Amino acid sequence: MLKNKIKYLLTGLLISSALITTSCYNWYENKIDMDTESLQVNLNDFMYEAPEITELSCPTQVLASQGLYSGVIKIHWNAVPYARSYRIERAVMQADSNGLYATPEEGDFSVIEKYVYSTNYQDTVLSNPLTDSDEYQYKYYYRVSAENIKEGYDPSEFTDINNQDTQGLGWLLAPPKNIEAWKGKSIDSIQISWDSVENASQYQIYRGTKASQIAMVLLDEIKANNTSYLNEIDEDEKGQEFYYQVRALLANGALSAPTGFALGYSLTANAPAAPNNVKVTNGKSQSTDNLKITWDPVEKEGYTITYSVYRTSSESSIYESVKQGTSDTSCTDSNSLKKGLKYYYYVQTLACSNSDSTAIEKSAFSASGPNDASPAVGWLLSPPSSCEVADSTEEDKVKLRWTPAVGYDEEGITFNYNIYACQTLDGEFTLIDTISDLTSLTLDDDNYYSYDIIKNNFYRISTYNVGESMESDLGEKIAPSPSAPRSVTASKTSALDGLSNYSYNTNEVYPVKITWQAPENESPSGYNIYRSTKSDSGFRKINDDIVKDFSYLDENETARAGTVYYYKVISLNVLGQGNKGNDQDENSRGYGAITRDQWFREYNKSIMSSQAKLTLMHKSNDMDKLGSETINGDISGTLSYNAAIAGLGAEITMPYNNYCDFYIGNNSALGKYFVLTGNTDTTSNMSANGNMHGTVNCTGMYPGQAVYDNLQIKGGAAGGGYYLVTTKDLSGSEILSQAKVDWTVGEE
């Protein structure tokens, strides 16, 4: 932009010079028809110079598909004038324990595509959508920035996700939920039901005789105003087990992944009765390793009776087989039971003809599920599912926090909690306290108990069922969090250990190095590193593995010049637990060095801003461009301008003195962005050819130097040569030594 302004200025001044140094009579006689009778026309009346573009505007709309495709999310936005490409970032948000989604912060976003040359993009989230993919439960936020590197325009800000028009919120098309099939409720039909899917136009129902995707056959398609389907069963199909799946079909042709398999079957006319009085006899925290299910016997004359037992859980509604073909009226389940879950049991009667062993009749499932009047439910005596150690207000104590054991809110059950401690990770844990008066504990908003106890290195908590005089297994090992690390320091435009050892990202920004010291008198087992563009929120973990050293290199692929990053280092104990990190201060915020080319682009923003304030060089009349003026920087310093005829050419001098227009990130607390002192002068002959000369020294966020002595002027505009650029650190030492930056940089 600087060079374009010089072009206009030089052209005007050279014409002015010609008028002064050449006979006025000869000039007008040779160039203009001296017809004074006709209407005189000024060519300036037909010319309009478009306002100079320095920064692109944001897209005014960002739309993301919401449940319209099973594996992809399609994004569309409005075109931005002068934009050649767009950059897209995405934040993936998961629901909290209450099913609520937080709005993403800066640190939640990462780049998914750097160069998009149209105004739409398809984000492939799942290349092979499956029934139970976790991605169906996520919300996806997209934001877009317009770019034009070739023309040298600054990229736009990213679109605002808090603005409804540019929110860019999308999600995947999930399979229908809660599919169920009748299990012996009818002798001539099986009804399948499911939850409705938004935007569905039809549902496809599939059936097979095996729980295998390959074995499924399309049974029917129905309109989406129905969420159930009655499958009429032929005579030869009665008593046979079938597996059902449902897929949602949208008007746009998109098809969801199938649901999970729903087992269903119809009764035969001679089917036995389902068992009654199905219950779990030791299911209320009365066992630590098994659950016993009992039921009343079923009799059918001429048949031998056996039973099959199934279960679902509070975690999954899929039916799991527990035992097949038992002749007993009880069953003990110890197969892969998980602590902290409730299990629901169902029993089915199988009647085998005494005269024909191949003739087996099946009953319906027992009415013992979670929605039935008398559910057969049970759970193991379990330790608290979540435990942690926090700071106490008393110096010699810590605060233990844990969630109540499953079943704590059931009538007739009383729990105590036993607290064990040990000084070594692999040592024997010893009982140090029993909390029997639960009235002294209150559940906080996060559903945690809290209890202060004397300091130890490691703790475990168990649940004690008072009525059964039974104790659960010991819960997970927990330990106090180490203190925060000391002296957390992030590099600021630093040479690190020599930039030749490192690569810069696509924005031409080098890594940031974070260093720290261990907390005093403590030796944490490792550290996690977090980064944000805000000092008080939005921190996101950036290391994959626990850091064992006292330094970390942040090779941030989305880092941009001019952005300051805040770093938090959290100390971890031997269990990988920890929550104490450094407070934010000037030392813990940092930013990477930038390449010479990018340095010049950032520096040139201040040059363009300053020249936009000058008045003489923007005058429409050529002669009015001559003269001198001085303007002030928005923050500090001055820029002077002097344009004069020099022989048969022009001389323009433009000295900067401590000139500054911008704060870093528009935040005065972060300091000045670029502070300019020096000259950007131009000398040109009558042919509008010449050169620029002068040197500008810079301090601020990115100290450095730009030398203009090798920049050529051809035909009144920059037309060749190069700048000499040196980048420096905040102490003035060289980062990148003086080297050429092509004259086209900033003109891309």
Summary of the structure (lengths in Angstrom):
residues: 748
radius of gyration: 38.0
end to end distance: 10.4
largest distance: 131.8
contacts: 2367
relative contact order: 0.09
helix: 11%
strand: 40%
